[in-house]
Amino acid sequence: MTQLSNDCFKHNKKRISLEKAVSILEKRIKCIKKTQKIKLDQALGRILSKDIISKINVPPFNNTAVDGYAFKYSDLNKKKETTLKLVGRITAGQNFNKKIKKGEIARIFTGAKVPEGADTVIMQEDCNTTDNQIVLKPGIFKGANIRKKGEDIKYGKKIISKGSKLRAQDIALIASIGIKEIDVFEKLIVGIFTTGNELFEPGTKVSKSGIYDSNRYCLKNLLETINCSVKDYGIKKDNEKLIKKSLKKISKDCDLIITTGGMSVGEEDYVRKVIEENGSLNFWNIAIKPGRPVALGNIFKKPFIGLPGNPVSVMITFLKIALPTINKLSGFLSPKEKNFIVTADFNFKKKSGRKEFLRVKISKNLNGQIKIKNYPNTGSGVFTSMVETDGLIELPDKLTYLKKGAKIKFVPFTEVLV
């Protein structure tokens, strides 16, 4: 099932902006509409495939918000103390069938249903008790301390929309209207592998010219953070036949394929060649740093994303390119990225004509003003920078010099993977 049309992009040597790339992506990508019914206690991080409509009022009856006494407001003397007869005691969950009449009052505890005939609850601290009589102080208003029926949720209200990714508070809200099972989109099955003769699995002996594979671990955990089901196909050597065979197998088992490395124009970059010959490669030559090369296409009728080989580039292009693709395929109507305007505490030169993402750390000056510091080593292979910083700042295409003290857009890592 191809979810990305073959003519989404035609390969063009001219770079396109990130905004243009994401705009086309949003128009072309469609949700894989496979759904399932699951139990509510398994719903964390899942994406709703149907609106949730309440079939009850919440609360289902008027109840008290405090421990106190329930009575008729019309019995209250507005200028002096009022004495009423105590006729009952009501706890949460108790069915109290007696109607409160004129001159009567009932002891009531938080969450208990307000009895018929009563319309106000006074806090126990504002009363005095004498035998079976309760003395009320004046000054309370009618309806005080009562949670009204349907005050939180009214019957027939849509409480959560289709396409929402469920958080703990969303699940609690669904539980409050008595729903035990919900309809969700199936988890997106993503097949991943990394390419390169130089890559070795952590825990194995590495050659003198080799390095350990960190990209696959980054990619796998990013995908699992957003609740994808990940199939890890390991490290693939730079071998055209092996890569073709691997892609063909993965296409049968997965909804989406993501690879890292092998997407450039070098003689050993076979992933790109296999995609072009057996599918449709709509190559994104995007004007961003770090990040090139990034590819989007189809292989054996399945959508494909090819990320760069440098570790920092992998994470940033995942956040900026792969994530919106995955959200759309998953049915997640993701909110707009939250960003904050902060003050730069450094100077920085950049080239015009490309968007640049800098890794930065947050600090506060003596006046409590939030400022950001640039990580000193901006290389796309320095993954320490992703661990020792708090997020990214986005330098616009036309900007050539960021001056200390300038206001700039900052996106915390914690706000990206929602």
Disulfide bonds with the S-S distance in Angstrom:
none
